[in-house]
């Protein structure tokens, strides 16, 4: 009847259906260990669960587990169990990062400049950033859009403005600060943000609410007459591939719709869910570290879960906000 039991049963069923050596099976074992922690099982049993899940795991798996456990620590939950568990995790993680040829062994400042291709070891660099830069902003306008918001011809102007804002933020932060960028992958602002961060050797994480093919149809594809070379889709795939190589690719689900349990919530959309997921992922690194950068026209969105919503929830969480006024920038005011 408790939450841990409700989680553990389907997780164990999924684990049994997967090949023991597969990466999916490893994540299933991590989920089993998480369920044991939630159930407040004996400390030795919880430690054994995480040991089974993490023995031989690559560093990016530890980055994910550590972020989740750090969040529980900041919330003041399971303090005794986490205190007992830490030595086991430290030992396993040290072995993983010292393993010859393992991506993530060396902590570096960021990612190669052009194109947007994060190195495989940036997951380690971004594991404990000093500052987190979360981006939200407009997509490239569709050809039939009545009121312009981000004309395709303004791509270079937007890139320069995003670069200028990031440069200003870097100048304001202590020298040598490790910075992590977080964004989606839509045409326009999101992709430009990832590319500018790459130029500045800032590691980024890519967050998609659905499978890439569905996401492309919803948020990346641009009419051929408005597209360029390389196309937005090609640029999106480059960022996906680089993020996967770095262990910084995150996908919330497969479908382009809410799960059935969330679909029953009033006035709630997959994009609002996506915004909250992005924000909470950024806040997991520490609320005091978070800056939200928005490319926004100051107007309400076409549907729930747009840039305005992200701004509202981020401000409510105490984030510093840097606003690029796209109406002024693009001469649309």
C-alpha positions as semicolon CSV with decimal commas, in nm:
position;residue;x (nm);y (nm);z (nm)
1;X;0,000;0,000;0,000
2;X;0,292;0,244;0,040
3;X;0,453;0,447;-0,241
4;X;0,772;0,243;-0,244
5;X;0,578;-0,078;-0,291
6;X;0,372;0,073;-0,571
7;X;0,693;0,176;-0,748
8;X;0,890;-0,142;-0,683
9;X;0,648;-0,391;-0,838
10;X;0,635;-0,250;-1,194
11;X;1,005;-0,168;-1,183
12;X;1,096;-0,527;-1,093
13;X;0,869;-0,650;-1,371
14;X;1,048;-0,430;-1,623
15;X;1,385;-0,540;-1,489
16;X;1,301;-0,906;-1,540
17;X;1,202;-0,838;-1,902
18;X;1,538;-0,681;-1,990
19;X;1,871;-0,839;-2,071
20;X;2,089;-0,826;-1,761
21;X;2,382;-0,667;-1,946
22;X;2,182;-0,398;-2,127
23;X;2,189;-0,030;-2,036
24;X;1,810;-0,041;-1,991
25;X;1,859;-0,316;-1,734
26;X;2,111;-0,099;-1,551
27;X;1,862;0,187;-1,526
28;X;1,599;-0,061;-1,408
29;X;1,837;-0,176;-1,131
30;X;1,887;0,188;-1,034
31;X;1,510;0,224;-1,009
32;X;1,488;-0,085;-0,789
33;X;1,750;0,065;-0,558
34;X;1,559;0,396;-0,555
35;X;1,243;0,207;-0,455
36;X;1,430;0,036;-0,170
37;X;1,538;0,379;-0,048
38;X;1,183;0,514;-0,069
39;X;1,059;0,216;0,130
40;X;1,324;0,287;0,396
41;X;1,451;-0,068;0,384
42;X;1,752;-0,171;0,592
43;X;2,065;0,030;0,515
44;X;2,263;-0,279;0,412
45;X;1,989;-0,377;0,166
46;X;1,971;-0,030;0,014
47;X;2,351;-0,015;-0,024
48;X;2,352;-0,360;-0,185
49;X;2,083;-0,247;-0,429
50;X;2,286;0,052;-0,544
51;X;2,600;-0,160;-0,561
52;X;2,425;-0,406;-0,796
53;X;2,303;-0,116;-1,009
54;X;2,629;0,078;-1,027
55;X;2,910;-0,177;-1,042
56;X;3,083;-0,123;-1,376
57;X;2,860;0,173;-1,464
58;X;2,999;0,463;-1,672
59;X;3,045;0,800;-1,498
60;X;2,735;0,964;-1,645
61;X;2,517;0,712;-1,457
62;X;2,674;0,829;-1,131
63;X;2,608;1,190;-1,235
64;X;2,238;1,111;-1,269
65;X;2,216;0,915;-0,942
66;X;2,412;1,180;-0,752
67;X;2,182;1,460;-0,868
68;X;1,878;1,268;-0,748
69;X;2,029;1,183;-0,410
70;X;2,162;1,538;-0,366
71;X;1,806;1,665;-0,414
72;X;1,681;1,430;-0,142
73;X;1,958;1,553;0,085
74;X;1,863;1,918;0,029
75;X;1,501;1,828;0,107
76;X;1,614;1,670;0,434
77;X;1,484;1,325;0,343
78;X;1,634;0,984;0,431
79;X;1,933;1,144;0,605
80;X;2,041;0,830;0,794
81;X;2,013;0,602;0,491
82;X;2,192;0,847;0,264
83;X;2,473;0,888;0,516
84;X;2,524;0,513;0,520
85;X;2,498;0,487;0,142
86;X;2,750;0,758;0,051
87;X;3,073;0,558;0,115
88;X;2,951;0,284;-0,119
89;X;2,873;0,535;-0,394
90;X;3,203;0,721;-0,349
91;X;3,402;0,399;-0,383
92;X;3,215;0,282;-0,692
93;X;3,229;0,624;-0,859
94;X;3,601;0,662;-0,796
95;X;3,662;0,328;-0,966
96;X;3,443;0,430;-1,261
97;X;3,624;0,758;-1,317
98;X;3,966;0,596;-1,293
99;X;3,882;0,322;-1,543
100;X;4,114;0,364;-1,847
101;X;3,940;0,493;-2,157
102;X;3,618;0,571;-1,975
103;X;3,438;0,888;-2,093
104;X;3,401;1,135;-1,810
105;X;3,731;1,045;-1,640
106;X;3,877;1,391;-1,697
107;X;3,694;1,699;-1,575
108;X;3,716;1,972;-1,839
109;X;3,575;2,320;-1,883
110;X;3,332;2,245;-2,162
111;X;3,282;2,132;-2,517
112;X;3,455;2,186;-2,853
113;X;3,354;2,497;-3,038
114;X;3,223;2,417;-3,387
115;X;2,989;2,253;-3,458
116;X;2,795;2,196;-3,134
117;X;2,967;1,871;-3,036
118;X;3,010;1,822;-2,660
119;X;3,302;1,595;-2,577
120;X;3,222;1,266;-2,410
121;X;3,381;1,379;-2,086
122;X;3,162;1,687;-2,028
123;X;2,918;1,491;-1,812
124;X;3,182;1,488;-1,541
125;X;3,258;1,859;-1,589
126;X;2,892;1,949;-1,557
127;X;2,818;1,716;-1,265
128;X;2,857;1,993;-1,006
129;X;2,837;2,328;-1,188
130;X;2,886;2,660;-1,011
131;X;2,619;2,823;-1,227
132;X;2,327;2,687;-1,429
133;X;2,193;2,876;-1,729
134;X;1,843;2,763;-1,831
135;X;1,715;2,885;-2,167
136;X;1,362;2,936;-2,297
137;X;1,259;3,123;-2,608
138;X;1,067;3,142;-2,930
139;X;1,081;2,901;-3,223
140;X;1,127;3,012;-3,582
141;X;0,794;3,143;-3,715
142;X;0,584;2,921;-3,938
143;X;0,524;3,058;-4,287
144;X;0,156;3,121;-4,213
145;X;0,207;3,299;-3,879
146;X;-0,007;3,614;-3,878
147;X;0,186;3,814;-3,616
148;X;0,565;3,776;-3,652
149;X;0,752;3,666;-3,341
150;X;1,082;3,515;-3,463
151;X;1,124;3,570;-3,838
152;X;1,363;3,324;-3,998
153;X;1,572;3,612;-4,133
154;X;1,653;3,721;-3,776
155;X;1,854;3,411;-3,685
156;X;2,194;3,586;-3,690
157;X;2,056;3,877;-3,485
158;X;1,921;3,636;-3,224
159;X;2,249;3,447;-3,208
160;X;2,440;3,769;-3,140
161;X;2,195;3,871;-2,866
162;X;2,214;3,529;-2,695
163;X;2,593;3,540;-2,715
164;X;2,599;3,891;-2,565
165;X;2,377;3,791;-2,273
166;X;2,586;3,484;-2,195
167;X;2,906;3,690;-2,219
168;X;2,759;3,939;-1,970
169;X;2,662;3,661;-1,732
170;X;3,009;3,506;-1,750
171;X;3,168;3,843;-1,679
172;X;2,946;3,889;-1,373
173;X;3,026;3,547;-1,226
174;X;3,353;3,460;-1,048
175;X;3,639;3,378;-1,282
176;X;3,672;3,007;-1,352
177;X;3,308;2,927;-1,270
178;X;3,191;2,596;-1,413
179;X;2,874;2,673;-1,609
180;X;2,610;2,431;-1,734
181;X;2,349;2,520;-1,996
182;X;2,008;2,350;-2,008
183;X;1,757;2,381;-2,291
184;X;1,522;2,200;-2,524
185;X;1,600;2,150;-2,891
186;X;1,348;2,358;-3,086
187;X;1,435;2,552;-3,399
188;X;1,526;2,909;-3,320
189;X;1,623;2,998;-2,964
190;X;1,694;2,652;-2,822
191;X;1,929;2,538;-3,097
192;X;2,103;2,875;-3,112
193;X;2,158;2,857;-2,735
194;X;2,323;2,514;-2,759
195;X;2,542;2,631;-3,048
196;X;2,650;2,952;-2,875
197;X;2,734;2,758;-2,558
198;X;2,946;2,525;-2,770
199;X;3,136;2,823;-2,910
200;X;3,199;2,941;-2,553
201;X;3,298;2,592;-2,433
202;X;3,000;2,571;-2,198
203;X;2,863;2,220;-2,152
204;X;2,491;2,183;-2,222
205;X;2,221;1,929;-2,146
206;X;1,941;1,858;-2,394
207;X;1,590;1,794;-2,261
208;X;1,315;1,657;-2,486
209;X;0,959;1,583;-2,368
210;X;0,905;1,318;-2,638
211;X;1,092;1,101;-2,886
212;X;1,309;1,293;-3,137
213;X;1,093;1,213;-3,442
214;X;0,779;1,345;-3,272
215;X;0,969;1,646;-3,137
216;X;1,097;1,733;-3,484
217;X;0,741;1,739;-3,616
218;X;0,625;1,959;-3,329
219;X;0,915;2,197;-3,270
220;X;1,202;2,169;-3,519
221;X;1,081;2,135;-3,877
222;X;1,074;2,459;-4,073
223;X;0,925;2,512;-4,420
224;X;1,192;2,465;-4,689
225;X;1,165;2,825;-4,803
226;X;1,251;2,945;-4,451
227;X;1,520;2,688;-4,378
228;X;1,894;2,716;-4,429
229;X;2,202;2,500;-4,470
230;X;2,261;2,311;-4,256
231;X;1,890;2,275;-4,190
232;X;1,738;2,311;-3,846
233;X;1,674;1,936;-3,844
234;X;2,040;1,862;-3,924
235;X;2,149;2,098;-3,646
236;X;1,905;1,933;-3,407
237;X;2,045;1,588;-3,485
238;X;2,401;1,716;-3,430
239;X;2,307;1,838;-3,083
240;X;2,126;1,512;-3,005
241;X;2,425;1,303;-3,108
242;X;2,668;1,520;-2,915
243;X;2,448;1,513;-2,605
244;X;2,412;1,136;-2,620
245;X;2,791;1,101;-2,646
246;X;2,835;1,325;-2,342
247;X;2,567;1,152;-2,135
248;X;2,367;1,476;-2,128
249;X;2,063;1,371;-2,332
250;X;1,735;1,354;-2,138
251;X;1,396;1,239;-2,268
252;X;1,081;1,256;-2,059
253;X;0,869;1,015;-2,263
254;X;0,800;0,870;-2,608
255;X;0,458;1,008;-2,702
256;X;0,366;1,361;-2,812
257;X;0,088;1,373;-2,553
258;X;0,051;1,362;-2,178
259;X;0,039;1,027;-2,001
260;X;-0,314;0,924;-1,910
261;X;-0,279;1,015;-1,543
262;X;-0,161;1,369;-1,627
263;X;-0,416;1,416;-1,902
264;X;-0,690;1,429;-1,640
265;X;-0,542;1,742;-1,483
266;X;-0,732;2,061;-1,575
267;X;-0,558;2,324;-1,791
268;X;-0,239;2,119;-1,819
269;X;-0,042;2,047;-2,136
270;X;0,264;1,847;-2,233
271;X;0,453;2,175;-2,278
272;X;0,367;2,299;-1,931
273;X;0,487;1,963;-1,798
274;X;0,802;2,005;-2,007
275;X;0,869;2,351;-1,862
276;X;0,833;2,226;-1,507
277;X;1,060;1,929;-1,581
278;X;1,329;2,157;-1,727
279;X;1,303;2,395;-1,432
280;X;1,314;2,124;-1,166
281;X;1,612;1,963;-1,341
282;X;1,795;2,296;-1,327
283;X;1,692;2,361;-0,966
284;X;1,832;2,021;-0,866
285;X;2,178;2,176;-0,898
286;X;2,083;2,443;-0,644
287;X;1,833;2,728;-0,667
288;X;2,101;2,990;-0,590
289;X;2,295;2,883;-0,901
290;X;2,011;2,930;-1,149
291;X;1,976;3,201;-1,414
292;X;1,696;3,189;-1,670
293;X;1,773;3,341;-2,011
294;X;1,463;3,411;-2,221
295;X;1,420;3,526;-2,580
296;X;1,065;3,652;-2,550
297;X;0,834;3,913;-2,699
298;X;0,661;3,984;-2,369
299;X;0,330;3,849;-2,501
300;X;0,117;3,554;-2,399
301;X;0,187;3,230;-2,585
302;X;-0,018;3,056;-2,853
303;X;-0,088;2,769;-2,611
304;X;-0,021;2,673;-2,247
305;X;0,340;2,600;-2,156
306;X;0,519;2,868;-2,356
307;X;0,801;3,105;-2,270
308;X;0,579;3,322;-2,049
309;X;0,490;3,019;-1,838
310;X;0,857;2,927;-1,795
311;X;0,935;3,282;-1,688
312;X;0,654;3,279;-1,431
313;X;0,748;2,948;-1,270
314;X;1,121;3,029;-1,273
315;X;1,064;3,367;-1,107
316;X;0,845;3,197;-0,847
317;X;1,137;2,963;-0,776
318;X;1,372;3,259;-0,720
319;X;1,572;3,240;-1,044
320;X;1,767;3,537;-1,176
321;X;1,616;3,633;-1,514
322;X;1,791;3,775;-1,821
323;X;1,535;3,887;-2,079
324;X;1,611;3,946;-2,446
325;X;1,311;4,147;-2,572
326;X;1,257;3,989;-2,913
327;X;1,008;4,255;-3,028
328;X;1,270;4,526;-2,986
329;X;1,555;4,306;-3,109
330;X;1,374;4,211;-3,431
331;X;1,215;4,553;-3,488
332;X;0,863;4,423;-3,429
333;X;0,758;4,667;-3,157
